[in-house]
Amino acid sequence: MKIAIVGAAGRMGRKLCELAPSMGLEVVSKVDVAEGFDAEWCSCTEGVIDFSHHSCLAANIAKAAAAGIPYVIGTTGILPEEQAAVDAAAKAIAVVQSGNYSLGVNILLELVEKSASLLGEDYDIEITEMHHCHKKDAPSGTALMLAKSAAAGRKVSLDEKAIYGRHGDVGERPRGEIAVHALRGGSVVGDHTVMFASELERIELTHKAQDRAAFAAGALKALVWAKGRASGIYTMRHVLGFV
Ligand SMILES: NC(=O)c1ccc[n+]([C@@H]2O[C@H](COP(=O)([O-])OP(=O)(O)OC[C@H]3O[C@@H](n4cnc5c(N)ncnc54)[C@H](O)[C@@H]3O)[C@@H](O)[C@H]2O)c1
């Protein structure tokens, strides 16, 4: 399969280019705004993986929809109007979208949903994430996914229960709140902890990514899986056969 990587000069893009051949994929276009990279992917491209910046997603995915080729989105921090462009493209092509392509985090999502459902609101949920100092969006796409899983386990709306950080005279913690906190520093690839804290005990579920290859291998697998699929939006849970 001939593929294009959007954001090929970046941390994830370089890892994707390095791993693609070992999975039988040929990178025919390395698209990036950085000097020496392709401005566009070539017409022979059979699928696209995008780990770049959300601001270029709408135009690129519309182009893939017109060409009828599958698209894997790793880019996070996507704005509502950009997500609308993704949803429109998914009417024509198979799109896989996930805030995290690692096997470990996708298993953690299942564990968090189950734990939240079993423990209920007697256990306060606090989610922390830490990433390298170059990361641009916060909180991480993965932390948002973990918060959604916790809300799904409790059968509540995340929009109504979520808070992002605390500062000032915030008062006592309301029962049922789902809190998300972002830390930045150094070269951390990606750490996430979901804490369930009651009056009597505390459970902490933690994932630590040690190498970006954990995300890159999952994204490459997702593109192979998406080839020939019906149009629509899929997640890594579909790729891994969890749903
Ligand atoms: N879903 C996941 O599993 C996962 C894992 C890691 C990172 N990410 C996300 O992937 C994205 C990239 O992460 P990174 O650490 O590689 O960042 P990075 O800053 O190292 O790389 C981004 C690359 O995109 C390029 N770029 C920016 N605007 C562009 C445009 N208009 N057209 C083409 N290229 C453009 C930049 O030049 C850069 O080379 C971020 O949104 C990050 O949050 C997702």
The ligand as an SDF file (V2000), in Angstrom:
LIG
                    3D

 44 48  0  0  0  0  0  0  0  0999 V2000
   -3.2790   10.0940   18.4310 N   0  0  0  0  0  0  0  0  0  0  0  0
   -2.0970    9.7380   18.9440 C   0  0  0  0  0  0  0  0  0  0  0  0
   -1.8200    8.5550   19.2610 O   0  0  0  0  0  0  0  0  0  0  0  0
   -1.0310   10.8050   19.0840 C   0  0  0  0  0  0  0  0  0  0  0  0
    0.2320   10.5050   19.5970 C   0  0  0  0  0  0  0  0  0  0  0  0
    1.2080   11.5150   19.6210 C   0  0  0  0  0  0  0  0  0  0  0  0
    0.8860   12.7780   19.1260 C   0  0  0  0  0  0  0  0  0  0  0  0
   -0.3650   13.0390   18.6610 N   0  0  0  0  0  0  0  0  0  0  0  0
   -0.7310   14.3330   18.0540 C   0  0  0  0  0  0  0  0  0  0  0  0
   -0.1440   14.3840   16.7580 O   0  0  0  0  0  0  0  0  0  0  0  0
    0.1590   15.7510   16.4330 C   0  0  0  0  0  0  0  0  0  0  0  0
    1.6260   15.8760   16.0720 C   0  0  0  0  0  0  0  0  0  0  0  0
    2.4180   15.5510   17.1840 O   0  0  0  0  0  0  0  0  0  0  0  0
    4.0210   15.6510   17.1370 P   0  0  0  0  0  0  0  0  0  0  0  0
    4.4880   15.4250   18.5300 O   0  0  0  0  0  0  0  0  0  0  0  0
    4.5400   14.8210   16.0160 O   0  0  0  0  0  0  0  0  0  0  0  0
    4.1690   17.2090   16.7900 O   0  0  0  0  0  0  0  0  0  0  0  0
    5.3630   17.9320   15.9970 P   0  0  0  0  0  0  0  0  0  0  0  0
    5.1720   19.3910   16.2810 O   0  0  0  0  0  0  0  0  0  0  0  0
    6.6700   17.2870   16.2930 O   0  0  0  0  0  0  0  0  0  0  0  0
    5.0300   17.6290   14.4430 O   0  0  0  0  0  0  0  0  0  0  0  0
    3.9940   18.2460   13.7360 C   0  0  0  0  0  0  0  0  0  0  0  0
    4.4570   18.4150   12.3020 C   0  0  0  0  0  0  0  0  0  0  0  0
    3.3460   18.9410   11.5340 O   0  0  0  0  0  0  0  0  0  0  0  0
    3.8630   19.8940   10.6350 C   0  0  0  0  0  0  0  0  0  0  0  0
    2.8120   20.8070   10.1750 N   0  0  0  0  0  0  0  0  0  0  0  0
    2.2980   21.8870   10.8170 C   0  0  0  0  0  0  0  0  0  0  0  0
    1.3980   22.5150   10.0140 N   0  0  0  0  0  0  0  0  0  0  0  0
    1.3550   21.7830    8.8670 C   0  0  0  0  0  0  0  0  0  0  0  0
    0.6320   21.9380    7.6500 C   0  0  0  0  0  0  0  0  0  0  0  0
   -0.2080   22.9750    7.4500 N   0  0  0  0  0  0  0  0  0  0  0  0
    0.8250   21.0230    6.6590 N   0  0  0  0  0  0  0  0  0  0  0  0
    1.7140   19.9870    6.8340 C   0  0  0  0  0  0  0  0  0  0  0  0
    2.4530   19.8110    7.9620 N   0  0  0  0  0  0  0  0  0  0  0  0
    2.2560   20.7070    8.9660 C   0  0  0  0  0  0  0  0  0  0  0  0
    4.9660   20.6050   11.4230 C   0  0  0  0  0  0  0  0  0  0  0  0
    5.8810   21.2640   10.5440 O   0  0  0  0  0  0  0  0  0  0  0  0
    5.6130   19.4340   12.1730 C   0  0  0  0  0  0  0  0  0  0  0  0
    6.6850   18.8680   11.4300 O   0  0  0  0  0  0  0  0  0  0  0  0
   -0.2680   16.5670   17.6550 C   0  0  0  0  0  0  0  0  0  0  0  0
   -1.5870   17.0240   17.4510 O   0  0  0  0  0  0  0  0  0  0  0  0
   -0.2250   15.5500   18.7850 C   0  0  0  0  0  0  0  0  0  0  0  0
   -1.0630   15.8820   19.8550 O   0  0  0  0  0  0  0  0  0  0  0  0
   -1.3260   12.0870   18.6300 C   0  0  0  0  0  0  0  0  0  0  0  0
  1  2  1  0
  2  3  2  0
  2  4  1  0
  4  5  1  0
  4 44  2  0
  5  6  2  0
  6  7  1  0
  7  8  2  0
  8  9  1  0
  8 44  1  0
  9 10  1  0
  9 42  1  0
 10 11  1  0
 11 12  1  0
 11 40  1  0
 12 13  1  0
 13 14  1  0
 14 15  2  0
 14 16  1  0
 14 17  1  0
 17 18  1  0
 18 19  2  0
 18 20  1  0
 18 21  1  0
 21 22  1  0
 22 23  1  0
 23 24  1  0
 23 38  1  0
 24 25  1  0
 25 26  1  0
 25 36  1  0
 26 27  1  0
 26 35  1  0
 27 28  2  0
 28 29  1  0
 29 30  1  0
 29 35  2  0
 30 31  1  0
 30 32  2  0
 32 33  1  0
 33 34  2  0
 34 35  1  0
 36 37  1  0
 36 38  1  0
 38 39  1  0
 40 41  1  0
 40 42  1  0
 42 43  1  0
M  CHG  2   8   1  16  -1
M  END
$$$$
